[in-house]
Amino acid sequence: MKLAEALILRSDYQKRIEQLKNRLTNNAKIQEGDEPMESPELLLKDLDRCLYEVTDIIKRINKTNSQTKFNDNMTLADALAERERIWDKRLILAHLVEAATVRQDRYSRSEVKFSSTINVSETQKKIDELSKEFRLLDTKIQGMNWNIDLL
């Protein structure tokens, strides 16, 4: 199995677990004298099976990521962490630009006037650079995922 397939499988298990959680909640309490739509005991057994399987696949993904070379300086796990850092910084700067560019309509000269404390155009350029850096790194990671065998 390729790493990309394992990632898809992990996502499927996580969705299935969320669905089971909702179904359990929906069948946790019924009106006296009624029967639950689904057996909570069977749902719990299915939940346990899914949790064990997703845990196993996550361990294998983590092992693969930590033992696979991304380049001469990083493992795939390191590249994933770096990708996350780039994305987080990009989001923070995007929120900063949004906050700095909110228009304040003034109806008279006596109303409070706001001004930006950052250089919006320079910050936007940095956001664009981070977006490009993220795309390039993500593309390489995604490509590797289809070539790496899951450990």
C-alpha positions, 0 to 999 in steps of 0.5 A: 500500500502506498502512503497516499492510500493509507492517508485516504484510508485514515481519513475514511476511518476518521469520518466513519468514527465521527458518524458512529459517534453521532449515531451513538449519541442519537441512540443513547436515550429513548422514550420509555417503551421504545426501542433504539433505532440501532443497537448501542452495543453493536455501534460500540463494537464497530467504533472499537474496531474502527478506532483500533484500525485507525490507530494502526494506520496512523502508527504506520503513517507516522513510522513511514513519515519519520523514516522517509527522507524528504531531502538531504536535510529533512525527513518527510515528517520534518517537511510536514511540520515545515508545511504546517508552520508555513500555513499557520504563518500565512493564515496569521498574516492574512488575518492581520491584513484583514484586520488592518484593512477594515474600512471605518466609515466616518460621518463627521470629523469628530468621529474616531479615525483609524489607521493601519499600523502595518504596511498592508502591501508588504504583508500581502507580498509576504502572504503571496510568498508563503502561499507559493512556498506552501504550494511547492512544498505541498506538491512535492509531499503529495507526489512523494506520497504516491511513490512511498510504500507504507511501512 
